[in-house]
């Protein structure tokens, strides 16, 4: 149970950082912010693993990797949705 609680707190913190860094309207709540942070942790951990020269492996990261990954995920999502609304 402690592990799940840690993932939720890490996800929430990383998601909040991503929402603060990537400006714009974010129409999602607390649960979506947590999911964003957890997804960012996996993206960040996998990217760090690839940059270190290791094989492709889905891997979670610490807070900095989670925040950077969440920023990347949110920025890509924003680019994807902004392209759809510009027509």
VOFIMI-928106 format. One record per atom (N, C-alpha, C): residue number from 1; residue in one letter; atom name; x, y, z. Coordinates in nm, 3 decimals. Layout:
# VOFIMI-928106
NUM	a	CA	X	Y	Z
...
# end
This chain:
# VOFIMI-928106
1	x	N	0.082	-0.120	0.000
1	x	CA	0.000	0.000	0.000
1	x	C	0.086	0.127	0.000
2	x	N	0.200	0.120	0.068
2	x	CA	0.290	0.235	0.074
2	x	C	0.341	0.271	-0.065
3	x	N	0.368	0.170	-0.149
3	x	CA	0.417	0.195	-0.284
3	x	C	0.316	0.269	-0.370
4	x	N	0.191	0.232	-0.358
4	x	CA	0.086	0.298	-0.436
4	x	C	0.072	0.444	-0.392
5	x	N	0.076	0.467	-0.263
5	x	CA	0.066	0.603	-0.210
5	x	C	0.183	0.688	-0.259
6	x	N	0.302	0.630	-0.264
6	x	CA	0.420	0.702	-0.314
6	x	C	0.403	0.739	-0.461
7	x	N	0.351	0.645	-0.541
7	x	CA	0.328	0.671	-0.683
7	x	C	0.227	0.784	-0.701
8	x	N	0.121	0.783	-0.619
8	x	CA	0.019	0.887	-0.629
8	x	C	0.078	1.023	-0.594
9	x	N	0.154	1.031	-0.486
9	x	CA	0.215	1.159	-0.446
9	x	C	0.315	1.208	-0.550
10	x	N	0.399	1.118	-0.601
10	x	CA	0.495	1.154	-0.704
10	x	C	0.422	1.202	-0.829
11	x	N	0.320	1.129	-0.869
11	x	CA	0.243	1.167	-0.988
11	x	C	0.177	1.303	-0.971
12	x	N	0.120	1.328	-0.855
12	x	CA	0.055	1.456	-0.830
12	x	C	0.157	1.570	-0.835
13	x	N	0.271	1.553	-0.769
13	x	CA	0.373	1.658	-0.767
13	x	C	0.428	1.684	-0.907
14	x	N	0.461	1.578	-0.979
14	x	CA	0.516	1.595	-1.114
14	x	C	0.412	1.655	-1.209
15	x	N	0.287	1.613	-1.196
15	x	CA	0.180	1.669	-1.279
15	x	C	0.158	1.817	-1.252
16	x	N	0.166	1.857	-1.126
16	x	CA	0.151	1.998	-1.092
16	x	C	0.265	2.080	-1.152
17	x	N	0.387	2.028	-1.144
17	x	CA	0.501	2.098	-1.203
17	x	C	0.480	2.113	-1.354
18	x	N	0.437	2.006	-1.420
18	x	CA	0.415	2.011	-1.565
18	x	C	0.306	2.112	-1.600
19	x	N	0.198	2.114	-1.524
19	x	CA	0.090	2.209	-1.551
19	x	C	0.136	2.352	-1.529
20	x	N	0.228	2.374	-1.435
20	x	CA	0.282	2.507	-1.409
20	x	C	0.375	2.552	-1.521
21	x	N	0.458	2.459	-1.571
21	x	CA	0.557	2.493	-1.675
21	x	C	0.492	2.509	-1.812
22	x	N	0.403	2.420	-1.849
22	x	CA	0.336	2.426	-1.979
22	x	C	0.212	2.513	-1.963
23	x	N	0.221	2.635	-2.007
23	x	CA	0.113	2.732	-1.990
23	x	C	-0.005	2.698	-2.080
24	x	N	-0.119	2.745	-2.040
24	x	CA	-0.240	2.726	-2.119
24	x	C	-0.350	2.666	-2.035
25	x	N	-0.469	2.660	-2.091
25	x	CA	-0.581	2.603	-2.016
25	x	C	-0.568	2.450	-2.009
26	x	N	-0.573	2.399	-1.890
26	x	CA	-0.566	2.254	-1.869
26	x	C	-0.699	2.213	-1.808
27	x	N	-0.781	2.152	-1.889
27	x	CA	-0.916	2.117	-1.846
27	x	C	-0.922	1.977	-1.788
28	x	N	-0.843	1.952	-1.685
28	x	CA	-0.851	1.824	-1.617
28	x	C	-0.825	1.845	-1.469
29	x	N	-0.871	1.751	-1.391
29	x	CA	-0.866	1.765	-1.246
29	x	C	-0.751	1.692	-1.182
30	x	N	-0.769	1.661	-1.056
30	x	CA	-0.665	1.602	-0.972
30	x	C	-0.624	1.463	-1.021
31	x	N	-0.721	1.380	-1.054
31	x	CA	-0.691	1.243	-1.100
31	x	C	-0.610	1.248	-1.229
32	x	N	-0.651	1.332	-1.322
32	x	CA	-0.577	1.345	-1.448
32	x	C	-0.436	1.398	-1.427
33	x	N	-0.420	1.487	-1.330
33	x	CA	-0.287	1.540	-1.297
33	x	C	-0.198	1.428	-1.243
34	x	N	-0.254	1.343	-1.159
34	x	CA	-0.179	1.228	-1.105
34	x	C	-0.139	1.133	-1.217
35	x	N	-0.233	1.103	-1.307
35	x	CA	-0.203	1.013	-1.419
35	x	C	-0.096	1.074	-1.508
36	x	N	-0.105	1.205	-1.532
36	x	CA	-0.003	1.275	-1.610
36	x	C	0.135	1.259	-1.548
37	x	N	0.144	1.276	-1.417
37	x	CA	0.272	1.263	-1.348
37	x	C	0.326	1.121	-1.350
38	x	N	0.239	1.023	-1.332
38	x	CA	0.283	0.882	-1.336
38	x	C	0.328	0.846	-1.476
39	x	N	0.252	0.888	-1.577
39	x	CA	0.294	0.864	-1.715
39	x	C	0.426	0.935	-1.744
40	x	N	0.441	1.055	-1.692
40	x	CA	0.568	1.128	-1.708
40	x	C	0.685	1.057	-1.643
41	x	N	0.659	0.991	-1.530
41	x	CA	0.765	0.915	-1.464
41	x	C	0.812	0.799	-1.551
42	x	N	0.719	0.731	-1.613
42	x	CA	0.755	0.620	-1.701
42	x	C	0.828	0.671	-1.826
43	x	N	0.777	0.779	-1.884
43	x	CA	0.841	0.838	-2.002
43	x	C	0.981	0.887	-1.966
44	x	N	0.993	0.959	-1.855
44	x	CA	1.123	1.011	-1.813
44	x	C	1.222	0.901	-1.779
45	x	N	1.175	0.799	-1.709
45	x	CA	1.263	0.687	-1.674
45	x	C	1.310	0.610	-1.796
46	x	N	1.220	0.590	-1.891
46	x	CA	1.257	0.519	-2.013
46	x	C	1.355	0.602	-2.096
47	x	N	1.330	0.732	-2.106
47	x	CA	1.421	0.820	-2.180
47	x	C	1.559	0.824	-2.116
48	x	N	1.564	0.835	-1.984
48	x	CA	1.694	0.834	-1.915
48	x	C	1.766	0.701	-1.934
49	x	N	1.691	0.593	-1.936
49	x	CA	1.748	0.461	-1.958
49	x	C	1.809	0.452	-2.099
50	x	N	1.739	0.505	-2.198
50	x	CA	1.791	0.503	-2.335
50	x	C	1.912	0.595	-2.350
51	x	N	1.909	0.712	-2.285
51	x	CA	2.022	0.803	-2.293
51	x	C	2.147	0.747	-2.226
52	x	N	2.127	0.662	-2.127
52	x	CA	2.241	0.601	-2.057
52	x	C	2.301	0.486	-2.138
53	x	N	2.241	0.456	-2.252
53	x	CA	2.294	0.350	-2.338
53	x	C	2.242	0.212	-2.304
54	x	N	2.145	0.205	-2.217
54	x	CA	2.085	0.076	-2.184
54	x	C	1.980	0.040	-2.288
55	x	N	1.933	-0.081	-2.284
55	x	CA	1.832	-0.123	-2.380
55	x	C	1.699	-0.056	-2.347
56	x	N	1.606	-0.063	-2.443
56	x	CA	1.472	-0.007	-2.423
56	x	C	1.401	-0.087	-2.315
57	x	N	1.368	-0.019	-2.207
57	x	CA	1.299	-0.085	-2.097
57	x	C	1.209	0.018	-2.030
58	x	N	1.080	-0.014	-2.017
58	x	CA	0.990	0.077	-1.946
58	x	C	1.031	0.079	-1.800
59	x	N	1.064	0.197	-1.751
59	x	CA	1.118	0.208	-1.617
59	x	C	1.073	0.340	-1.557
60	x	N	1.036	0.338	-1.432
60	x	CA	0.996	0.460	-1.364
60	x	C	1.120	0.539	-1.323
61	x	N	1.102	0.668	-1.303
61	x	CA	1.213	0.752	-1.262
61	x	C	1.181	0.821	-1.130
62	x	N	1.274	0.899	-1.083
62	x	CA	1.252	0.979	-0.963
62	x	C	1.174	1.105	-0.996
63	x	N	1.171	1.197	-0.903
63	x	CA	1.089	1.317	-0.919
63	x	C	1.131	1.401	-1.038
64	x	N	1.260	1.426	-1.055
64	x	CA	1.305	1.512	-1.166
64	x	C	1.272	1.448	-1.301
65	x	N	1.300	1.320	-1.314
65	x	CA	1.265	1.250	-1.438
65	x	C	1.115	1.249	-1.462
66	x	N	1.037	1.233	-1.354
66	x	CA	0.891	1.233	-1.367
66	x	C	0.841	1.370	-1.410
67	x	N	0.897	1.476	-1.352
67	x	CA	0.854	1.611	-1.389
67	x	C	0.890	1.643	-1.534
68	x	N	1.012	1.609	-1.574
68	x	CA	1.054	1.634	-1.713
68	x	C	0.969	1.552	-1.809
69	x	N	0.944	1.426	-1.775
69	x	CA	0.860	1.342	-1.860
69	x	C	0.718	1.394	-1.868
70	x	N	0.662	1.440	-1.757
70	x	CA	0.527	1.494	-1.756
70	x	C	0.518	1.622	-1.838
71	x	N	0.622	1.705	-1.830
71	x	CA	0.626	1.827	-1.911
71	x	C	0.625	1.790	-2.059
72	x	N	0.705	1.690	-2.097
72	x	CA	0.711	1.646	-2.236
72	x	C	0.576	1.591	-2.282
73	x	N	0.514	1.509	-2.200
73	x	CA	0.384	1.450	-2.235
73	x	C	0.279	1.560	-2.251
74	x	N	0.275	1.655	-2.157
74	x	CA	0.176	1.762	-2.164
74	x	C	0.202	1.854	-2.283
75	x	N	0.327	1.884	-2.311
75	x	CA	0.360	1.970	-2.426
75	x	C	0.321	1.902	-2.557
76	x	N	0.348	1.772	-2.568
76	x	CA	0.308	1.699	-2.690
76	x	C	0.157	1.694	-2.704
77	x	N	0.087	1.673	-2.594
77	x	CA	-0.060	1.671	-2.598
77	x	C	-0.114	1.808	-2.639
78	x	N	-0.052	1.914	-2.590
78	x	CA	-0.095	2.049	-2.624
78	x	C	-0.072	2.077	-2.772
79	x	N	0.043	2.035	-2.824
79	x	CA	0.070	2.051	-2.967
79	x	C	-0.031	1.976	-3.052
80	x	N	-0.061	1.855	-3.009
80	x	CA	-0.155	1.770	-3.084
80	x	C	-0.294	1.832	-3.086
81	x	N	-0.341	1.881	-2.972
81	x	CA	-0.476	1.937	-2.967
81	x	C	-0.483	2.077	-3.027
82	x	N	-0.375	2.154	-3.022
82	x	CA	-0.378	2.287	-3.080
82	x	C	-0.384	2.280	-3.232
83	x	N	-0.326	2.177	-3.290
83	x	CA	-0.335	2.157	-3.434
83	x	C	-0.475	2.125	-3.480
84	x	N	-0.552	2.056	-3.399
84	x	CA	-0.688	2.019	-3.435
84	x	C	-0.783	2.137	-3.429
85	x	N	-0.757	2.234	-3.341
85	x	CA	-0.847	2.346	-3.323
85	x	C	-0.817	2.464	-3.415
86	x	N	-0.706	2.458	-3.486
86	x	CA	-0.667	2.572	-3.568
86	x	C	-0.733	2.573	-3.705
87	x	N	-0.812	2.475	-3.739
87	x	CA	-0.875	2.472	-3.871
87	x	C	-1.004	2.547	-3.875
# end
